[in-house]
Amino acid sequence: MAILQNLSSFAGVVSMTRGYFVDLPLTTVTPYARVESPAPTSAWSIQLALISFISLSLLGTGAAISLTRRQEFSKACLQTPPQVPYLLPVLGHLLTFVRAPQDLFAAIPQLFGPSRIVCLNFGTNDVYVVSGPEYIKAVWKDTKSMSSCDGLSLALRNLFNTPRRDMVCIRSDKSGSSHDPHPQSSTRPEDRIFHHMFKATADTLTGANLNATASKFQVAMKRRIEELPIQHEWVEMDDLFGFLRPLIANATIEAVCGTAFINQYPDFAENFYGFNDKATSFLYGWPGFLMPRANRGRERCIAIMQEWRRTFDEQDFDGNPMMIHRWRYFSKMQGMSDYGVACQDVGIVWG
């Protein structure tokens, strides 16, 4: 998760078309990005939006995607900003954006100054880059209407391989993620998947539950460090990150999923990272057969989650109660398969 820091210095991105918004809080040169694009109407527009979102996230150490749907705004209120020059007609800035987004965004303040609105061209879509704290302040005045429903749908389908039939159920939820459903929504209360997702997170990853999970992580991490075959002598590590990664991963999984889970499925973390190494390619929409090792890792993680749910013993569970809350509302939903639930469980561990 990205940690929003120093909002007054954030710069960002905006595309003004038909009032569909995407907000990407990032944490580097353009730490805050705001993208508005038309609702996806084809596979191409979905992939274009996805490439935009993920490429933006590469500018920082993390990103949290949130989308906002609003009323159609008056075009009379919009002024045409200057166009950033590009060489390729039709494609515009798209290839540069995908290959080296940091170079593209670094050039904008050099051309137009640190606080301007400028236009990028991504094929059939225009994207407007906005910088200046006054714009970010205006964005955050309307946070109640923001949600991550559309961004989550894209991630569930492309990254976590949620079946299309389950995605029909997920995308049919037009009620939003807030406590009160959208007044024009006809979604059953039991099928309000985005509301239930956010409520389960808010209920189980705050307060006493979060403290208990953090304490369990500390205990699990301490135990793993003490079990290492390292004494009082200095030890040289060729890859410090590779050394720390399985320690942190297994301690985190144990804190969230419980001790019994990590003992029953010791290969989960290895398969998880085999899949995670190609996460960006999955998000771009690349088919799994092009990344066989990562695809096998993803399928193994999903299979583990399926088996764990079938054999789950609540009396022996010492992890975070979020999974239990999620399974309870999933059991009441129409059209959600066991495989689809397992895909989302992998997403919870990933996310």
N, C-alpha and C positions, 0 to 999 in steps of 0.2 A: 504494500500500500504506500502511496505517496503521502508525505507529510507536508501540508501546506505551510510554507514559511514566508514571512515578510511579504504579505499580499500587496503592500503598497508598491513593490518594485516589479510586480508581475507584468509580463507582456503576453500577447496572445494572438489567436487566429480567429477570424470570423468569415463565414460565407453567408450572404443574405439571399436566400431563395426559398420562398414559400413558408418561411417561418418554422423550420425544423432545426433544433439546436443540438449541438454536442459540446460539452465542456470537458476539457482535459487538463486537470491540474498537474503540472510537471514541476520539476525541481532544478532546472538548470538555466541556460541563457534565456530560453523562453519558457519560464516555469509554468505559465498559465496559458493554455490555449483554448480558444472557443471557436468551434466550427459549427456552421449552420449549413445544412444541405437538404435537398429534397428528400422526401420519404422514398426509400429504395423501391423501385418499380421493376427492376430486372436484376439478373445475376451480375451483370456488369456494374450497375450502380452500387450494388451491395459490396462487390469486391473493391470498387474504387473508394467507397467510404471506409472500408476496413483497412485498405492500404494507407489511407490518410491517417486514420486513428493510430495505427501501430507505428507508422513512421514517425509521427509526432512523439510517441512515447519513447522512441529511441534517443530523443534529444536529452532525456533526463534519466535519473536513476530509477524512476518508477512513475506510474500514472494511474489515476483513478478516473474512469470514464463515466460521465453522467450525461443523460440526454434530457431535453426539455421540449415538450410540444406546447405551442402557444397558438393564439388566434392569428389569423392572417393580419399582417400589419400593412399599413398604408404605404404604397410605393412612393407616394408624394413626399413622405418624410425622409426618403433615402437620397443621399447625394452620391454621385459616382466618384470613387476614389481613384487615384492614379494607378495605372497598370505597371506591374514590375516587368521589365523587358524580358522576352524569351525568343529563342531561335526557331523552335519547331512549331509550325502551325498545327492545329487540332490537338496535339498532345500538350502543348504549352509547357508548363513547369513540371508535368507529372513525372517524367523520368528522373529529373534532378531531385525531385522531392523524395522518390523512392530510394535512389542510390545514395544521395548525400544530403539529407534534409538539413543537417546542421550548417552546411555551407550555404544553402539557399536562404535560411533564416538569418545567418550571420551577415549576409550581403544587404539585407533590407535596411537596417539602421544606417549602414554606410551610404546607401543611396538616398534615403529619405529622412534620416534623422531618427532619434530614439522614440519619438512620440508621434506616430502618424497612423493613418489607416490606408493600406495599399491593397491592391487586388492581385491574386495569383490565379492562373488559369489551369484547371485540371480537366482537360478534355471538354466535356459539355458542362462542367460545373465551374463556377467562380468561387474562390475562397478569398476572404478579406482578412488580412493580417492587421491586428489592432495592438498598439502598444500605448502605454500611458496609464498611470494609476487611476485616473478619473473614470476610464472605461471599465476597469476591473471593479471599481467601487459600485458602478451602476449594475454590473452583472450580479454582484453578491447581494444586492438589495432585493432580488427576486428569487432567492434560493428555494422557497417553498414549492415552486413549480418545477424544480429539477428532479430528475430521476434517472436511473441507469437501465431502464427496461430494454430499450432497443440495443444498447451496447451489450447488455448481458445476453440477449438473444443471439447476437452474432458470435459471442464467445462460446456459448453453449453448443451451438451448431458446429462451428469450425474447429474450435480448440478441443472441446471435450466430446465431440462426436455424438451428441444427442441425436437420436433418430428423428427423421422428418415427421413421423406421426406424432411424436412427443412435442416437436416444435410447433405443430398445429395447435396443440393444447396451450402451449406457452404463449404463442403469439396472439391467441384469441382473447387473452386477458387484456382488456383495454381500460381497466379500472384504475391503473396507476399503483404506486407503491405507498401512498400516504394512508392514514387511518381511514379517512372517508373516501369511498370510491368516486370516480368521476361521475357527475350527474347523468351523463348520457350513456354510461356503461350498463350493460345487461349481464355482466359476469356474475355467476353465483358467488356468494361469500366464500364457499369452500374452494373455489377455483381461482381465487385472487393470489396467484403464485408469487408475484413480485411483492405484494404487501406481506405475505407470510414469510418470504425470504428475509426481508429487511427487519421484520418484527423479531424473528428468531435470532438474527444477528444482534439486534439491539438488546434483547432480553438476556442473551447468554454470553455476550462478549463485553459486558460492562459490569461495574460494581463488583459484588462478591464473587460472581462466576468468573470474571476476568482475573481477579486476584488469585483465585484458586488455580486457574489454568496457568497463570504466570509462575506461581509457586511450584506447581508440578513440573513445569519446564525447567526451572532452576535445579530442582532435585534430580531430574533425569539427566540434565546436562552435567551436573557435578559428578554423578555416579559414573557416567561414561568417561569423563576426563580421568577420574581416579582409576579406572580399569585399564587405561592405556599403558603399554609396556615402556613407559618413560620414567626414569628415576630422577636423580638430582643433577645429572649431566646434561649439558646442552646437546640438542639433537638437531641436525640440519634437515630441513624439509625442502624437497624439490618443488613441491606445489602446496603452499600453505592453504590455499582455498580448497583444493582437493582433499586436504587432510581434515579441514574443519567442516566441510559440507555434510558428510554423512553423520557426524556428531550432532550438528544443529538440526538436521532433517529428522533424524530418529527421535531426538528429544522433543521436537515440535509435534511430530505425529503422535508420540506417546501422550503428550499433554492434551491433545485434541481428541484423539481416538481411544486412548486408554492403554494401560499396560498389556492387557490380554491381546489387543490388536497387534501391537508391535512384536509380541512373542509368537503369535500365530502366523504372522506374515512378515518375516524378517527381510524378504526380498522386495517389499513395497517401495522403500526409498530408492533402491537401485533402479527399479523399473520407472519410478516416478521421474528421476533425473534423466534417464534415457529418453523419456518423452519430452521433458521440459527443455532439453537442449535444442529441440526443434520447434518450440512453441510459436515463435514468430512465423515460421513457415506454415504451420497449421493455421494460424490466424489469417495469413494471406490467402488461405483457401487451397493450398497445395494438397493433392490427394495423398493418402497414406502410403500407397505403394511406392512413391518416390522416396520415402523415408522409412524403409522397412524396420530398422531397429527402433526408431522412435515410435512407430505405429504399434509394434509388438509391445513396447513398454506401456503405451497408453491402454491397449486392450487388456494387458495383464492387470493394470491398476483398476480398471473398470470391473474385471472379473473378480478381483479381490473384494471390492466394495459390494458386489452382488452377493458373494458367499458370506461375507461378514454380516450383512443385513439379515440373511436367512438364518444364520446360526447365533445371532446376537442374544446375549444374556444380560438383561438390564441390571440384575442383581449383582453381577460381577463387573459392572462398568464403573471406571473411575476417571473417565475423560470429561471433556466439556459437554454439557447437556444439549448443545445445539443440534447434534445429529438426531437425538431422540425427538426433539421438537419438530425438526424437519420431516422425519419419517411419519410422525402423527398426522401432519396436515397433508402430506403426499398420499397417505392412505385414503383420504376423503376426496381426493381430486378425481375427476373423470378424464380418462384418456392418457394417464401417465403410466408407462411400463416400468418394470423392475430395472431393466437395463437403463432407461432414461434417468431414473432416480440415482443409479450408481454413477452415471456420467456426471451428474450434478454434485454427488458426494466427492468425486475426484476434484471437481472445481472448487469445492469448499477447502480442501486440503491445499490445493494450488494457490488459492487466492488470498 
